[in-house]
Amino acid sequence: QCHILTTPTKDYFDVLKDGYVFRIRIYYPSLLSLMKKEADGGNVSMATKFTNLEHMMVTRPLITSFLSGLQSQYRSFGPGTRLCKRWVSAHLLTNHITDEI
C-alpha cells in the first residue's frame, strides 16, 4: 500500500524511502540484562556481544545526548569540532582516530 522497500535481517532492518535508507534496530532492555547474566556465567562470545550491544544501545545515545547539550550551550563547539575533524583528515589520520574519540 505504501510502496516502501524494506530489507529485514537478524539484527536490524533497512527501510528505503525517497532515496534514503534508514537502519532500524530494536532495543529490548531485558535482552541486555539476560545477555549480561549469560556473560557473567563465563560465556566469552556472549560477553563480546553484550559489550558491543551495550556500547551501541546505551553508551552511544548518552554521548550523543551529551554532545547535543554541549552544542546548544556553546555555539562554537560544532564549528570547532568540524575544524578538528578536517585537520585530522588533512593529515591522513582518519584511519587511526575514530569519530568517537
N, C-alpha and C positions, 0 to 999 in steps of 0.2 A: 504494500500500500504506500509506504513512504519512499521506497526505492533507495534504501541506504545499504551499502555494501559492508558486510561485517566478516571478519575472519577470526573465529574462536580458536584458542589454544588451551593447553592445560593450565597455564599460569595467568593468562590475560586474554583480552580480545581487542582487536583493532576495528575501528569504525571509520569508514571513508565517507566524508560528507563535504561536498562542494570543493573538492580538490585538497582537502586537509585530512590528515589521518590522526585519529585520537586513539591512544592506547589506554585501555581501562583495565585496572586491576581491582579485584575485590579484596577488601581487607576485613578479616574477622579477628577481632582482638582475642577471642577464645582460642583460635588456632595458634596464635603466638604463645599463649600460656601452655598449651599442650605440647608444642614444639620445644619449649624450654624444659618442661618436665622430662621429655624424651632425651634432650641433650644433656641434662644433668645426670641422667642414668648411664652415661658413658658412650652414647652413640655419637661417633665423631662426625659422620656425614650429616646427621641431623643438627649437630652443633653449628656446622658451617652454614647450613640452610637457615637456621634460626638467626645467626648473626647477620646474614645478608638481608633476610626479610625484616628484621628489626631496624636495620640501617635504612632500608628503603621506605618502610611504612611508618616509622616513629621518628628517627633521628633527622632525616631529610626534611620532613614537614616542619619540624621545630626550628631547624636552621633557616628554612625559607621564611617562616613567620618572623623570626628574629631579624633577618636582613631586611624584610619589608618594613618593619617598625623602625629600623635604623635609617632606611631610605626616607621614610616620611618625616623623621625627626631632623635629619641632617641632609639638606638638599644637595650638597656636594659629594655625598657618598657614591651615588650612581656614576656620575662622570669620572670621579677619581678611580673607581673600580674598573671602568671601561678603559681608562688610560693605562692602568697597571696591566690589564689583560692584553692590551695592544702591545705594550712594551715586551711582555713575556713572549708573545707571538713573533715580534720582530727579531728577537734574539734566538729564535728557533728552540724555545724551551717548553713548548706546549706538550711535547711527549714526556717530559719529566715532571711537570707540575699539573695536577688535575684542577678542575674548576672548583672542587670542594675545599681546596687549600686556600 
